[in-house]
Amino acid sequence: MRINTALTNAATLLFKNSSPFSPFQFPRHSSTNLFVAGLSYDTNETVLRDAFEQYGQIIEVKVICDHVTGKSKGYGFVRFVAETSAATGRKEMHKKILDGRRIRVCHAHKQAS
């Protein structure tokens, strides 16, 4: 009986102030790094930087290229100094046309190792 009461009290304390939309259920992306997909094979890092730099200071731009041909693989990354700049860049550039292609922009996730 004491164990059941203790468990009930612990559960009540744990979930007392939680809502159905708890931050533990929906992780907040606090990344300054954006993943950009759907790039034209002719898009280079200068073009990508020029498209995103209006949203804030950029640390790095990387277009991923095939190591044999040197051609773009159609995706890249843009890393901003500030999270707010990255969030604005993601919001404003998602589904925009760049070099004749509709791009998709989202927060980059760290690759599992």
Biotite code that builds the C-alpha atoms (Angstrom):
import biotite.structure as struc

atoms = struc.array([
    struc.Atom([0.000, 0.000, 0.000], chain_id="A", res_id=1, res_name="MET", atom_name="CA", element="C"),
    struc.Atom([2.792, 2.447, 0.864], chain_id="A", res_id=2, res_name="ARG", atom_name="CA", element="C"),
    struc.Atom([4.580, 1.697, -2.402], chain_id="A", res_id=3, res_name="ILE", atom_name="CA", element="C"),
    struc.Atom([1.455, 2.365, -4.478], chain_id="A", res_id=4, res_name="ASN", atom_name="CA", element="C"),
    struc.Atom([0.884, 5.669, -2.671], chain_id="A", res_id=5, res_name="THR", atom_name="CA", element="C"),
    struc.Atom([4.515, 6.700, -3.181], chain_id="A", res_id=6, res_name="ALA", atom_name="CA", element="C"),
    struc.Atom([4.344, 5.860, -6.886], chain_id="A", res_id=7, res_name="LEU", atom_name="CA", element="C"),
    struc.Atom([1.088, 7.757, -7.290], chain_id="A", res_id=8, res_name="THR", atom_name="CA", element="C"),
    struc.Atom([2.549, 10.807, -5.519], chain_id="A", res_id=9, res_name="ASN", atom_name="CA", element="C"),
    struc.Atom([5.701, 10.680, -7.647], chain_id="A", res_id=10, res_name="ALA", atom_name="CA", element="C"),
    struc.Atom([3.671, 10.434, -10.862], chain_id="A", res_id=11, res_name="ALA", atom_name="CA", element="C"),
    struc.Atom([1.469, 13.332, -9.761], chain_id="A", res_id=12, res_name="THR", atom_name="CA", element="C"),
    struc.Atom([4.516, 15.526, -9.082], chain_id="A", res_id=13, res_name="LEU", atom_name="CA", element="C"),
    struc.Atom([6.174, 14.553, -12.344], chain_id="A", res_id=14, res_name="LEU", atom_name="CA", element="C"),
    struc.Atom([3.195, 15.300, -14.569], chain_id="A", res_id=15, res_name="PHE", atom_name="CA", element="C"),
    struc.Atom([1.508, 18.020, -12.507], chain_id="A", res_id=16, res_name="LYS", atom_name="CA", element="C"),
    struc.Atom([2.498, 20.908, -14.742], chain_id="A", res_id=17, res_name="ASN", atom_name="CA", element="C"),
    struc.Atom([2.945, 19.050, -17.998], chain_id="A", res_id=18, res_name="SER", atom_name="CA", element="C"),
    struc.Atom([0.675, 19.619, -20.947], chain_id="A", res_id=19, res_name="SER", atom_name="CA", element="C"),
    struc.Atom([-0.241, 17.270, -23.774], chain_id="A", res_id=20, res_name="PRO", atom_name="CA", element="C"),
    struc.Atom([2.281, 19.235, -25.870], chain_id="A", res_id=21, res_name="PHE", atom_name="CA", element="C"),
    struc.Atom([5.256, 18.761, -23.603], chain_id="A", res_id=22, res_name="SER", atom_name="CA", element="C"),
    struc.Atom([8.640, 19.911, -24.923], chain_id="A", res_id=23, res_name="PRO", atom_name="CA", element="C"),
    struc.Atom([9.855, 16.372, -24.337], chain_id="A", res_id=24, res_name="PHE", atom_name="CA", element="C"),
    struc.Atom([7.458, 15.119, -27.009], chain_id="A", res_id=25, res_name="GLN", atom_name="CA", element="C"),
    struc.Atom([8.403, 17.693, -29.642], chain_id="A", res_id=26, res_name="PHE", atom_name="CA", element="C"),
    struc.Atom([12.101, 18.552, -29.490], chain_id="A", res_id=27, res_name="PRO", atom_name="CA", element="C"),
    struc.Atom([12.992, 22.152, -30.260], chain_id="A", res_id=28, res_name="ARG", atom_name="CA", element="C"),
    struc.Atom([15.602, 22.541, -32.956], chain_id="A", res_id=29, res_name="HIS", atom_name="CA", element="C"),
    struc.Atom([18.166, 25.009, -31.715], chain_id="A", res_id=30, res_name="SER", atom_name="CA", element="C"),
    struc.Atom([20.591, 24.534, -34.541], chain_id="A", res_id=31, res_name="SER", atom_name="CA", element="C"),
    struc.Atom([22.429, 27.204, -36.438], chain_id="A", res_id=32, res_name="THR", atom_name="CA", element="C"),
    struc.Atom([23.078, 24.701, -39.231], chain_id="A", res_id=33, res_name="ASN", atom_name="CA", element="C"),
    struc.Atom([20.577, 24.344, -42.089], chain_id="A", res_id=34, res_name="LEU", atom_name="CA", element="C"),
    struc.Atom([20.257, 21.484, -44.572], chain_id="A", res_id=35, res_name="PHE", atom_name="CA", element="C"),
    struc.Atom([19.330, 22.659, -48.076], chain_id="A", res_id=36, res_name="VAL", atom_name="CA", element="C"),
    struc.Atom([18.025, 20.039, -50.541], chain_id="A", res_id=37, res_name="ALA", atom_name="CA", element="C"),
    struc.Atom([16.859, 20.220, -54.128], chain_id="A", res_id=38, res_name="GLY", atom_name="CA", element="C"),
    struc.Atom([19.734, 22.389, -55.328], chain_id="A", res_id=39, res_name="LEU", atom_name="CA", element="C"),
    struc.Atom([20.493, 22.636, -59.007], chain_id="A", res_id=40, res_name="SER", atom_name="CA", element="C"),
    struc.Atom([23.588, 20.702, -60.008], chain_id="A", res_id=41, res_name="TYR", atom_name="CA", element="C"),
    struc.Atom([25.014, 24.048, -61.153], chain_id="A", res_id=42, res_name="ASP", atom_name="CA", element="C"),
    struc.Atom([24.524, 25.761, -57.769], chain_id="A", res_id=43, res_name="THR", atom_name="CA", element="C"),
    struc.Atom([27.819, 26.536, -56.068], chain_id="A", res_id=44, res_name="ASN", atom_name="CA", element="C"),
    struc.Atom([28.720, 27.838, -52.613], chain_id="A", res_id=45, res_name="GLU", atom_name="CA", element="C"),
    struc.Atom([28.785, 31.479, -53.745], chain_id="A", res_id=46, res_name="THR", atom_name="CA", element="C"),
    struc.Atom([25.219, 31.290, -55.078], chain_id="A", res_id=47, res_name="VAL", atom_name="CA", element="C"),
    struc.Atom([24.019, 29.550, -51.910], chain_id="A", res_id=48, res_name="LEU", atom_name="CA", element="C"),
    struc.Atom([25.750, 32.105, -49.667], chain_id="A", res_id=49, res_name="ARG", atom_name="CA", element="C"),
    struc.Atom([24.290, 35.015, -51.652], chain_id="A", res_id=50, res_name="ASP", atom_name="CA", element="C"),
    struc.Atom([20.780, 33.576, -51.271], chain_id="A", res_id=51, res_name="ALA", atom_name="CA", element="C"),
    struc.Atom([21.014, 33.149, -47.475], chain_id="A", res_id=52, res_name="PHE", atom_name="CA", element="C"),
    struc.Atom([23.248, 35.996, -46.284], chain_id="A", res_id=53, res_name="GLU", atom_name="CA", element="C"),
    struc.Atom([20.364, 38.482, -46.161], chain_id="A", res_id=54, res_name="GLN", atom_name="CA", element="C"),
    struc.Atom([19.057, 36.613, -43.087], chain_id="A", res_id=55, res_name="TYR", atom_name="CA", element="C"),
    struc.Atom([22.174, 36.971, -40.961], chain_id="A", res_id=56, res_name="GLY", atom_name="CA", element="C"),
    struc.Atom([25.886, 36.425, -40.620], chain_id="A", res_id=57, res_name="GLN", atom_name="CA", element="C"),
    struc.Atom([27.030, 33.111, -42.091], chain_id="A", res_id=58, res_name="ILE", atom_name="CA", element="C"),
    struc.Atom([29.924, 31.065, -40.749], chain_id="A", res_id=59, res_name="ILE", atom_name="CA", element="C"),
    struc.Atom([30.125, 28.447, -43.482], chain_id="A", res_id=60, res_name="GLU", atom_name="CA", element="C"),
    struc.Atom([28.441, 27.319, -46.697], chain_id="A", res_id=61, res_name="VAL", atom_name="CA", element="C"),
    struc.Atom([29.055, 23.856, -48.104], chain_id="A", res_id=62, res_name="LYS", atom_name="CA", element="C"),
    struc.Atom([27.647, 22.344, -51.304], chain_id="A", res_id=63, res_name="VAL", atom_name="CA", element="C"),
    struc.Atom([28.213, 18.580, -51.301], chain_id="A", res_id=64, res_name="ILE", atom_name="CA", element="C"),
    struc.Atom([29.915, 17.396, -54.498], chain_id="A", res_id=65, res_name="CYS", atom_name="CA", element="C"),
    struc.Atom([30.682, 14.027, -56.034], chain_id="A", res_id=66, res_name="ASP", atom_name="CA", element="C"),
    struc.Atom([34.343, 13.265, -55.366], chain_id="A", res_id=67, res_name="HIS", atom_name="CA", element="C"),
    struc.Atom([34.895, 11.830, -58.871], chain_id="A", res_id=68, res_name="VAL", atom_name="CA", element="C"),
    struc.Atom([33.056, 14.281, -61.128], chain_id="A", res_id=69, res_name="THR", atom_name="CA", element="C"),
    struc.Atom([33.190, 17.351, -58.888], chain_id="A", res_id=70, res_name="GLY", atom_name="CA", element="C"),
    struc.Atom([29.506, 18.059, -59.684], chain_id="A", res_id=71, res_name="LYS", atom_name="CA", element="C"),
    struc.Atom([27.050, 19.042, -56.981], chain_id="A", res_id=72, res_name="SER", atom_name="CA", element="C"),
    struc.Atom([24.976, 16.218, -55.505], chain_id="A", res_id=73, res_name="LYS", atom_name="CA", element="C"),
    struc.Atom([22.032, 18.608, -55.140], chain_id="A", res_id=74, res_name="GLY", atom_name="CA", element="C"),
    struc.Atom([22.253, 19.406, -51.451], chain_id="A", res_id=75, res_name="TYR", atom_name="CA", element="C"),
    struc.Atom([24.313, 21.452, -49.035], chain_id="A", res_id=76, res_name="GLY", atom_name="CA", element="C"),
    struc.Atom([24.564, 23.168, -45.668], chain_id="A", res_id=77, res_name="PHE", atom_name="CA", element="C"),
    struc.Atom([24.469, 26.763, -44.457], chain_id="A", res_id=78, res_name="VAL", atom_name="CA", element="C"),
    struc.Atom([25.723, 27.517, -40.944], chain_id="A", res_id=79, res_name="ARG", atom_name="CA", element="C"),
    struc.Atom([24.765, 30.816, -39.308], chain_id="A", res_id=80, res_name="PHE", atom_name="CA", element="C"),
    struc.Atom([26.268, 32.594, -36.314], chain_id="A", res_id=81, res_name="VAL", atom_name="CA", element="C"),
    struc.Atom([22.894, 32.949, -34.556], chain_id="A", res_id=82, res_name="ALA", atom_name="CA", element="C"),
    struc.Atom([19.979, 30.566, -34.091], chain_id="A", res_id=83, res_name="GLU", atom_name="CA", element="C"),
    struc.Atom([17.506, 33.338, -34.891], chain_id="A", res_id=84, res_name="THR", atom_name="CA", element="C"),
    struc.Atom([19.189, 33.975, -38.241], chain_id="A", res_id=85, res_name="SER", atom_name="CA", element="C"),
    struc.Atom([19.061, 30.271, -39.070], chain_id="A", res_id=86, res_name="ALA", atom_name="CA", element="C"),
    struc.Atom([15.387, 30.068, -38.111], chain_id="A", res_id=87, res_name="ALA", atom_name="CA", element="C"),
    struc.Atom([14.542, 33.095, -40.265], chain_id="A", res_id=88, res_name="THR", atom_name="CA", element="C"),
    struc.Atom([16.579, 31.761, -43.177], chain_id="A", res_id=89, res_name="GLY", atom_name="CA", element="C"),
    struc.Atom([14.831, 28.402, -42.940], chain_id="A", res_id=90, res_name="ARG", atom_name="CA", element="C"),
    struc.Atom([11.393, 29.977, -42.815], chain_id="A", res_id=91, res_name="LYS", atom_name="CA", element="C"),
    struc.Atom([11.993, 32.431, -45.650], chain_id="A", res_id=92, res_name="GLU", atom_name="CA", element="C"),
    struc.Atom([13.898, 30.169, -48.064], chain_id="A", res_id=93, res_name="MET", atom_name="CA", element="C"),
    struc.Atom([11.932, 26.918, -47.676], chain_id="A", res_id=94, res_name="HIS", atom_name="CA", element="C"),
    struc.Atom([10.182, 26.095, -50.991], chain_id="A", res_id=95, res_name="LYS", atom_name="CA", element="C"),
    struc.Atom([11.712, 29.119, -52.775], chain_id="A", res_id=96, res_name="LYS", atom_name="CA", element="C"),
    struc.Atom([13.156, 28.906, -56.285], chain_id="A", res_id=97, res_name="ILE", atom_name="CA", element="C"),
    struc.Atom([16.967, 29.016, -56.454], chain_id="A", res_id=98, res_name="LEU", atom_name="CA", element="C"),
    struc.Atom([18.799, 28.501, -59.756], chain_id="A", res_id=99, res_name="ASP", atom_name="CA", element="C"),
    struc.Atom([15.566, 27.289, -61.345], chain_id="A", res_id=100, res_name="GLY", atom_name="CA", element="C"),
    struc.Atom([14.844, 24.628, -58.680], chain_id="A", res_id=101, res_name="ARG", atom_name="CA", element="C"),
    struc.Atom([12.470, 24.649, -55.701], chain_id="A", res_id=102, res_name="ARG", atom_name="CA", element="C"),
    struc.Atom([14.647, 24.083, -52.639], chain_id="A", res_id=103, res_name="ILE", atom_name="CA", element="C"),
    struc.Atom([13.751, 22.528, -49.294], chain_id="A", res_id=104, res_name="ARG", atom_name="CA", element="C"),
    struc.Atom([15.322, 23.903, -46.132], chain_id="A", res_id=105, res_name="VAL", atom_name="CA", element="C"),
    struc.Atom([15.290, 22.360, -42.656], chain_id="A", res_id=106, res_name="CYS", atom_name="CA", element="C"),
    struc.Atom([17.474, 22.271, -39.574], chain_id="A", res_id=107, res_name="HIS", atom_name="CA", element="C"),
    struc.Atom([20.399, 19.880, -40.010], chain_id="A", res_id=108, res_name="ALA", atom_name="CA", element="C"),
    struc.Atom([20.651, 16.964, -37.586], chain_id="A", res_id=109, res_name="HIS", atom_name="CA", element="C"),
    struc.Atom([23.922, 15.619, -36.319], chain_id="A", res_id=110, res_name="LYS", atom_name="CA", element="C"),
    struc.Atom([24.832, 12.367, -38.002], chain_id="A", res_id=111, res_name="GLN", atom_name="CA", element="C"),
    struc.Atom([24.827, 9.348, -35.720], chain_id="A", res_id=112, res_name="ALA", atom_name="CA", element="C"),
    struc.Atom([28.249, 7.794, -35.433], chain_id="A", res_id=113, res_name="SER", atom_name="CA", element="C"),
])
